[in-house]
């Protein structure tokens, strides 16, 4: 049983929390490049429970500062982004992207404050179709973000979107590593078989992967790895073969979705913690060998349409019950909700922003969820005892991908799928 104390440790990510301190040792994706224009409006950012302000200066350099001016605590959202700096509108203090005060027009020219005053700032880079921040101890800053394949392929090979989810990051990750729900939550129903029991009227959500509906109770095999864990969900394919849905969890909050065919696109998520109760869901579609085709950008509606007001809140959300159609639910789908992404969001947000995990009754299909929780608490313990988080320093550990393969009985799923899951 997962205790309430453990749940608090898992879900609290603010400054000074065990999980928050561990997360701050990693580079973290938090914005899309198009959100910041040179000399454009500064952007409010909340990340790991901290209120910050982001901007791109005249030369294109990125800055991430404390949201409040250190002089009189004015909100720098109202600041002027001009001539390679962000100027507070109250008394004109101007900050560069590294947090140095470069002008104090209301102070004498020789004021020592100009040399001594600073605003909190964090390193920021644009890389792999996202903007990343490092919020930890500068002495432990990794050289690069994790070398996940989606971030290393040419831009034409990937498609990255972002949306708001009103839950702890942990609920998103747990949905991402839970392969047992795929053949149920995302399954379609045959309306011609409406009179039959649920299992007999199911149709696979992916026409090329009928095994998901054929066997909705897969057997799970979880293997620890340097990057986190590899999960093999085994389903019966024939009398002599198994269908393996092999997915990756990558520390601290990345998940992958298995492609529907060996040469198809891979998909994944980053469940970036905004604070204890909300996260940014970055959704990535990519192909390591070639540019994406238009029809591959959003297979299964995993990406979600969002409002155009900068909030990245999905158009379909809790306020409109995720667009649930009860007639569609009765005849054609398990949920009556359109799109895999919104189906996942609906069930995850329905638990509340932080679910009380001490009340759960986990089963055999929840092995990966149990391991995920132990892994996360483990990196918090690792930081406390050693002063390091090893995974944060080894970007090369992340060169893996997910896969869906049919293998003969008796073949180890990691060995049999290596040609599909290892990124060279």
C-alpha angles and dihedrals in degrees: 000000000000108000127221089245090055090046090055091051091049098048106036110091106163126117112300096017118123095240093040091054091050093049090051089066090067133071105250128206110224111149140037114237093242091062092075125053125187108269086358128136115301114248128228110235130188112189129164088350095305125121109227142161125227129199142162114225131219092277094046096258115147125231133189113188141166105282093233127067111244090225104065101344097255115169106256091209083088091052129117116249101208143139097000098316149066114248124204108231094217105065100352102252105165126205131197124218091272094054098255117143106237101172137028104175094176092055131072114274092244096047111142087217089078090065098037105041121088138163122226110265137174131209113259132190136180110224140145097005095308142077114242134197133200111208102172139090107315090222090065100042110140116234093235140005115263111295096240111167096241090061095048102049122090114276092252088061095059143053120197127187136169137212139172120252120188098219140083113280087246094067090055094048091048090053089050095053094042105097094168093075095055097082092047112032093040099036124117126222130226106237089204088065097048091127093058128088116275098260093050095054097046121119122193113261087224113052092207093052107054091160091080091068096032092062114025094170104064123181112242129221117186120193123188115232137179090257095046118279144326117223123204116194107193121204130175112260101167140334090284104026141062129208109226120201101196117192134173133224111200122194130288106007113334126119134181133214119217116244118245092236137019095255095038133104124287121222134198147164140226111207096201112190114235090178137316093299107033139046141185112240110210110192119199129192117185148155119211095206108041146007117286120261117230092249091053097060096090113011108181094006093274090149112070133215112245137193116275094227096092094258094103088214110155116253087229108056146135092291091066096032090253090289093288114186111199094198091054088047091051095050114015116024142021094243110023085227119120120234134023093250094055093042089057093045093050095055094040095049091044088069092063125255092289114023118214098242092187088074096055128109105209123199139197091282091062098069093114092050091053091049092047092056092049091047092053094047086046095060089049089053091044091055092047095050102034105022090234141087104210097200091058091060097048109068090167092067089074098066095112138106138198125252146185113215141161112228133178118256111273097031114121106242095223094051094041094050099039094107089059101038104043118084112210 
